[in-house]
């Protein structure tokens, strides 16, 4: 491909300038172009700023119109990956990302997370806003010994899955994945879990009392934000913007937890009058 303009000689200033600008425009166009919604090496380099895709540690491909994971498995050092708000249905091409610890797949069209079982280092996965219809579809996650944080329901962003409508959803998920410490932003095990457990018991008690009195009960409001308990492994390798986002999310989740506790105790106080 040649520049759109011709000048009298290759040494003219105008000719050199137009060549330079045309080269930049052409390069940018190639790097940002996707082949039928597929992840390409050019896209990976553009979004990460890395020349060597094997050196990428953090990658944000949110809202890129992706339907095919393409060559993502070549990012062998990848630790944090955001694929939210795309059009993904299959996850098998994630195999090979042995160092991946945090994965955001919210807002896609996934019916079965088959393929995630190959991610042996995975600690946190967000699957809210997909089409997962039963707990049995999550059985592949039982192979992930390090998985601690799972999100299938996000009331803050109004993202969920069909399986979340079941009354036994939480119990069924925890029975299948007993090593989880956080489910849908709520701590199940570890520091702070007693507070969440106590608040849940109080709310359930209040709801039972309301049922007895034939009053309409409401579902519990969200405990924390969707980015709660994001892993911070090798935090110093993340970009400054990513660090700021994590800190803001943590502060927000703490405020929400405190507010939730206050609301629960107000309800409890009113119910004892």
N, C-alpha and C positions, 0 to 999 in steps of 0.2 A: 504494500500500500504506500502511495506517495502523498506528499503534502498537497493540499488543495490549491496552492498558488505557486507560480513560477516567476522568478526574477531573472535578471539578465545574467548574473553570474553566481556561482556557489560561494563566492567570498563576500558578497554584499551583506551588510548588517541585517537588512530586512529578510533576506533569505535564511540566514542563520537563526534569526528570531522566530520566524514562522515554523522552521523545522523543529526547533526546541519545543515550542508550544504544542505543535501537532503531536510530537512524540509523547509528551505528558498526557494529553487528552486521550490518545490511543491506548496508552498503557493503563490509565485509570479505567477506561471502558472495558478492557479485557479483564482486569482484575475484579471488577465488580459484577461482571456478567455471570449468571448461573446457568448451567445447562439443564433445562427442564426441571428446576427445583432441586438439583443435585449439588451436594457439597463438592467443591473442587479445590485443588491445591492453591489456585490463585485466590479464591475466596478466603481460604484459611490464612494465607499470608497477609491479605488486606485487612481482615478483621483483627488479627493478632498483632500485626506490626513486626512479626518475626520473619526472617528470610528462610530459616530452616524450620519446617513444620514439626520436626521432632523435638524442637526446643520450646514448643508452646506449653505453658503450664496452666494458663487461665484463658478461656475462650467464651465470648458472648455472641451467640448466633440467634438471638431473640428476634422474632418477627421478620424472618428472612424469606418466607414463602417456601420453606424446604419441605420436600416430600420424600427425598432420598438422602441417606446419610453419606453416600459416596465414599470418599477416601478418608473419612474421619478416623478410621482405625490406625492410620499412619502417624497420628499424633500420640506417640507412645509415652510421652512424659506428661500428658494432660492430667491435671488434678481436679480442676473445677470447670464444668461445662454447662452453659445455659442454652437450651434448645426450646425454650418456651414460645408459645404463640406461633407455631408452625403447622404443617399439615402431615405430620409423621404418623405412620401406622405400624411400621416394622422397625425393630431395634437390633436385629442380629448383627448389623455392621458395626455395632459398638464393641464387639469382641476384639480384644487386643489392647484395650485401654486399661491395662492392669494397674495403673497408678491412680485411676479416677476415684476420688473420694466424695465429690459432691456433684449431683446431676439434677438439673431442673428440666422436666418434660411437661410442665403444666400447659394446658391449652392446646393439645394436639388431638389426634383421632385414634388413640391407642385403645384397643380392646383387650389386649393381652401383652404384658411386659416381657414376654419371652425374649431372651437374649441378655437380660440384665444379670443372669446367674453367672455369666463369664467375668463380671467385674468384681474380682475378688477383694479389692480395696474399698469398695463402695460403702460409705457411712451414712450418706443422706441422699434421699431421692424424693422429688416432688412430682407426683402424678395427678394432681388435682386438675379438674377440667378435661377429663378424657372420657372414654366410653367403656370402662371396665365394669362388667355386669355382675360378677360374683367373686367371692373371696377365693374360690378355687383357682381363679385366674392368676392369683398372686403366689401360687405354690412355688413358682420358680425362684422367688425371693428367699425361700428357706435355705438356699445354698449359700447365702451371703452372711457369713459369720460376723462380719464387722458392721452390718447394717444396724443403725441405732435410731435413725430419724426418718419417718415415712409420713408423707402428706398425701392424702387422697381427697380431702375436703378442705376448702378454703372459703369460709363465709365472708371474709373481708373483701375478696375479689369476686365473690359469687361463683366460685368454681367447685365442681363436685364430680362424682361418678355415680352411675346408677346403683352400684352396690351400697352406697352410703345411705340409701333410703331404708335399708333393713333395720329393724329395731335391735337386732343382735350384731350389727356391723362391727362395732368396736370390740366386743368380746370375741367375735370370730377371728378378727384380724390379730388380736393379741394372743389368742390361743395358738394360732398358726405361727406367729413370729414372737415368741416369748422374750427374745433378747432386745426388743425395741425399748428405747428410753423415752422417745418422743413420738406421739401419734397426733397428726393434725395440729401441731403446735403445742400440744399439752404434754407436759412431762409425766411419764409413767414411772420411771425409775431414776434414782440419782438425786442430786441436790435440788431441793424445791419441790420434789414430787409429793411430799406429805401435804404441802399447802394446797396443791391442785386437787389431791385426793379428798381432802377435807371439804374444800369448796364444792366439789362435785357431789359429795354425800349430802351436804346441806341442801343443795339445789334439788337433788332427787327427793329428799324428805319433804321439802316444800311443795314439790310437784305432786307427790302422793297425797298430801293434805288438801291441795287444791282439787284433785280428782275426787276425793271423798266429798268435798263440798260442792261438787258439780260445777266447778269453775274451770274456765278454759285455761289450760297450761300452755306455756310458750317454750320453745326450744332454748337451751342455754345459748347465750351470746358468745362470740368468739373469745377465747382466753388471751391469745397473743397474736401478733402479726404473722404473716406467712413466711417471713424470713427468719423466724425464731430458731435459735440453736443451729445456725449455719456453722459448719466445721471451720476451724481456723488453723488447720495443719499447714505448716510452712507459710504462715500468714505474711511474713516479710517479702515473699516472692510475688504477692498480689500487687496489682496497680494501686496507686494512692486512691483513685476514685472508688475502686472496689472496697478498699479498707474503710473509707468514709461511709459507703453505703451499708456495710455490715455493722458499723458502730451505731449509725442512726437507727437501723432496724432493731438492734439490741436495746437501745434506750427506749424506743417506742414500745417494744414488747414488755419491758419492765413497767412502764407507765400503765399499760393496758392490764397487766397482771394485778397491780396495786388497785386500780380502779375497779376491776372485777371483784376483788376481795372485799372492797368497801361496799359495793352494791349487794353482795351476798349477805354481809352482816346487817345491812340495813333491812333487807327482806326478813332475815331471821328475827331481828328485833321487833319488827312490825307483827310478825306472826305469833309472837309470845305475849302480845298485849291482850 
